[in-house]
């Protein structure tokens, strides 16, 4: 993997990790239920503040 591509991958990994940390922090500080969904190159990364089958709600439920 060329250095530029490796650096981009590492940057994405770091930023994704920071987003998850901030989302978790907001959940704890504000007692809010949050869902974070990231899509990159057809892959999905998801964080849910609660482990429930119906969370996050569908678009029609929102």
QUIGIFEN-V339506 format. One record per backbone hydrogen bond with DSSP energy under -1.0 kcal/mol. NH is the residue of the N-H (numbers start at 0). CO is the residue of the C=O. E is the energy in kcal/mol with one decimal. If there is no record, write none. Layout:
nh:NH co:CO e:E
nh:NH co:CO e:E
This chain:
nh:5 co:1 e:-2.4
nh:6 co:2 e:-2.5
nh:7 co:3 e:-2.1
nh:8 co:4 e:-2.2
nh:9 co:5 e:-2.5
nh:10 co:6 e:-2.5
nh:11 co:7 e:-2.5
nh:12 co:8 e:-2.4
nh:13 co:9 e:-2.5
nh:14 co:10 e:-2.7
nh:15 co:11 e:-2.8
nh:16 co:12 e:-2.1
nh:17 co:13 e:-2.3
nh:18 co:14 e:-2.4
nh:19 co:15 e:-2.2
nh:20 co:16 e:-2.3
nh:21 co:17 e:-2.5
nh:22 co:18 e:-2.5
nh:23 co:19 e:-2.6
nh:24 co:20 e:-2.4
nh:25 co:21 e:-2.5
nh:26 co:22 e:-2.1
nh:27 co:23 e:-2.2
nh:28 co:24 e:-2.8
nh:29 co:25 e:-2.2
nh:35 co:46 e:-2.9
nh:37 co:44 e:-3.0
nh:39 co:42 e:-2.5
nh:42 co:39 e:-2.2
nh:44 co:37 e:-2.8
nh:46 co:35 e:-2.6
nh:48 co:33 e:-2.8
nh:51 co:49 e:-1.2
nh:54 co:51 e:-1.8
nh:61 co:57 e:-1.5
